[in-house]
Amino acid sequence: MITSEIRRTENRKLFWLALACLVPGFLVYGIFNLLSIVKTLYYSVLNWNGMSDGKFIGLDNYIRLFKDARMGGAVAHNLILMITSICIQLPVALLIAMALNSIKVGSKFFRTVFFLPMLFSTVATGIMWQLFYDPMFGLLSMIAKAISPNAKSVALLADVHTAMVAVLVVICWQFIPFYMILLKAGLANIPMELYEAAEIDGAGRWVRFWKVTLPMMIPTIRTSAVLSMVGSLKYFDLIWIMTTGGPQGATELMATYMYKKGFVEFEMGYASSIASVMFVICFAFACCFLYFTRAKEDD
């Protein structure tokens, strides 16, 4: 009886100690995340320029938003970025991770080389690729002229037909190393005994990939896909540095459009409605993806 009472007392002490350790984190999260979401929703129903008192206008900002063709284009570009990220970044990252995992000599060197793009700041990356794409003095133009002296210079970032593709190449180049590291960590956790058993059963490399590697990697791939999805839907920095959403809105994203409306045109209420819609879209996509992938895994 005395022992159980002492145990309950110790458990209560541990509980209050754990709660005391968690409270600062909960406060920071609540103030800078949950409160910010609530305030954004509040500002989204105001006609507010960010400085004077706002005027309540109800759902007018949202009605205007759903009629805004430029916002529709921005959502489409975000979806293109999301599909590109999932369908190109993750498969390429997985291939690189598997290649590095199979290398016995020089693995650390190649891992460092492949991870270099993630070490550059976004500003440096954007400026570097702007210079690379420069139609007059850029490295790409020089290579094209070296292959064909009569090749015409094309301003890829200034052409509405090529700007988005040019930026997507840079984004993939920058973020493939990040997912490569995540997936390589997942590969390292697969027991070698499974591969040995499959090899004894006569399974080739392709069969081992489909029957061992891929099923064991599903949790890591799912996490990477969610990060890629949410990151693509709220992406901002590299697009803003390289094109600021141009030319003629060809690379406009929801985040760049929100920034222009809020901090360039000082329509903070309208910008808040864009931010609110971004939050709903990101949350909905992430929840749906996790639900359907988990349901498929359970089956």
N, C-alpha and C positions, 0 to 999 in steps of 0.2 A: 504493500500500500504506500509506504513511504517512498519506495523507489519509483513507482509510477507518478507520484506527486512531484518528485524532483525532476523526472523526465518531462512532465508537462510544463513545469516552470522553465526549464531550459529551452523547450520548444517555443514558449512564448517570448523568451528573450531573443532567440534567434529570429523569430518572426519580426519583432520590432526593430531589431538591428538591420535585417534585410530591407524592411520598409523605409527605415531612415536612409539607407544607401540608395534606394530607388527614387525617393522623393525629389532630389535635385534634378535627376534626369527627366522625370515626369513633368516637373515645372518648366524646364527648358523646352521640352517637346510641346507642352501645352501652350506656352506663350508664343513660341516662334513658328509653330505649325498649326495646331488646332485653332488658336485664337486668330491667326492670320487668315485661315480659311473662312471663319465666321465673318471677320471684318471685310474680306473681299466680297462675300455674298451680300453683305450690307451695302457696300459702296456700289455694287452692280445695279441697284435699284434707284440710284441717285443720278441726277444731272450735275456732275461735279467736275471742276477743273483741277482739283488737287490742292487748291489754296483757299478759296472762299467757301462759304457754307454751301453744302449740296442741297438740291431740291429733289424731293421724292417724286419719282415719275413711274413707279410701279415696274411693270415688265416691258416698258418701251425699249429699253436697251436690248433686251433679248429678242423682241420682235424685229427691231432694226438689224440685229446680228444675223438672224436667220434669213433676212432678205438681202444681206450684203454678199454680192457675188465675189468680192475679193476675199472675204472670209471663207467662202466655199472653196476657192482655189487654194487657200492656205491649208485647209483641212486635207484636200486632195494631195498636196505636196507632202504633208506629214505622213499620210498613209503610204505614199510611194517610198518615203524614207524608211518607214517601218518595215514594209515588205522587203525592201532591199537589204536592210539590216539583218532580218531573220533568214532570208533566202541566200544571201551572199556571205555576210560576215561570219555567221555561225558555222556553215559548212566549211568555209576556207579555214577558219580558226581550228576546227576539229581536225582537218587534214594536216595542218601544220603541227598541232599538238601531238598527233599520232606519229608524224615523221620524227619529231624531236624525241618522243618517247622511245622510238626504236633505235636512235643513234646512241652508240656506246661511247664513242670518242668525240669530244668537242661539243657535247650537249649544252653545257653552260654557256659556251661562247655563242652558239647559234641562238640559244634562248635569249641572251642579252641583245644580240643584233636584231632579232625579230621584235623585241619589246621596245626598241629605241623610239619608234613613233609616239608611244604613250608618254615618253619622258619630255617631249617638247611641249612648251606652253601652247595653248590654242592660238594666241596672237601670233607667235612665231611661226606656227604651222600655216596659218592663213596667209601671212605675208610671203612665206617661202613658196607656197603653191601659186600665189598670184604672180610672182616673178617667174615661176616655171611655166605658167600659161601665157605669159606676156607675148603678144603676137609679133613684136618686133625683135626683142632681145632675149626672149625666154628660151630655156633649154629645149622645150618641146618643139618650138619653131626651128631651132638650129638643127635638131635631129631630122625633122621633116625635110629641111632644105638639103641636108647632107645626103639623104636617101634620094630625093628628087629635087634638083635645083630649080625646077619650074613650079614647085609646090607653093600655093598661095597661103599667106598667113591668115589665120582665123582667130579672132578674139573670142575664145570659147566662153569666157565669163560675161561677154557683152552680147551674146547671141541668145535669143529667147529659146532657140531649139537645142542648144548645147549646154547652157549654163547649169541646169539642174544635174545633168549627167556628170559634168566636170566637178561639181561640188560633191556629188555622191561618191565619186572615186576617192576624193580626199577623205571623206568621212570614213569610208571603209578602210582606207590605208591607216587612219589614225586609231580605229577602235578594234580592228581584228586582233592586234596583240593583246588587248585586254581580255577578250573572250578566249584567246589561245591559252593564257595563263590559267583562267578558270577551268577550262576543259582539261588542260594537262594535269591540274590538281585532281580532277575527277578520275582521269585515267590511272593516276598513281595509286588510287584507292581500290582498284580492281584487283582481287587476289590472283596471283600468277597460277595458283592451282587450277583455276577454271580454264585457263588457256592450255595448261598441260593436259588436263582431262579431255578437252576438246580435240587436242592434237593426237592424243592416243586413240580417240574414236575415229580418227581419219579426217577431221574437219580441216579444210583449207583456210587460207587467210580471209577470203571473202565470207565464208560461212562463220568463222570465228568472230568477224566483225558484226554480222547480223545477229548471231545467237548469243554472243557473250558481251562484246564491247558496247553495242548500242543499248541493249536492255539495262546494263549496269550504269550507263551514262545518262539515262533519262532524267533523274532528279537534277543533275548538274545542267543538262541541256535546258530543262524547263526553267531553272533559275536564270540562266543566261538569256533565254528568250524573253522572260518577263523584264529583265533589266534592259534588254535591247528595245523591247516594245515601248516601255514607259519612257525611256531615254529619247527615243525617236519622236514620240508624240509631244514632248516638251523641249525639243532641241532648239538651240538659239545661237550660241556663240560663234561657231565657225561660219555659219551662213551670214551672220551679221558682219563679220570681219571681211569676208571675201566679196559679198555682193550686196549687203544690206537689204536683201529680199528682191533685188532687181535681177535682170533688166525687165521692166514693165511687169513686175510681180511674178516673174518666171520661177523664182526660187523663194517666194514668200512663204513663211511658215506661220503657224498660229502665234508663236512666241515673238517673232519679229514684228508681226502685225500689231500685237498687243503693245509692244514697246513703242512703236511709232504713234499709236493712238494715245498712249498714256504720257510719254515723255517728250514727244515731238509736237503733237497736236494738242496736248493737255486736255484730252477727253478721258479723265481718270475713271469716270463712271462706266463709260463704254469699254475701256480697257479692262476694268474689273469684271465685266460680263464675259469678255473673251477669256480671262483667266478662269472664271468659274466653269465655263464650258470645257476648257482644257482639262480642268480637274475631273469633271464628270466623265469625259471621254477616256482619259488615262485610267481612272478607277474602273470604269465599265469594261474596257478591253482587258485589263489585268485580271479582274475577277472572272470574266468569261473564259479567258485562256486557262487560268488555273483550274477552274471547275471542269472544263471539258477534258483537259489533259489528265487530271486526277481520275476522272470517271473512266477514261479509256485505260489508264494504268490499272485501276481496280478490276476492270473486266478481264 
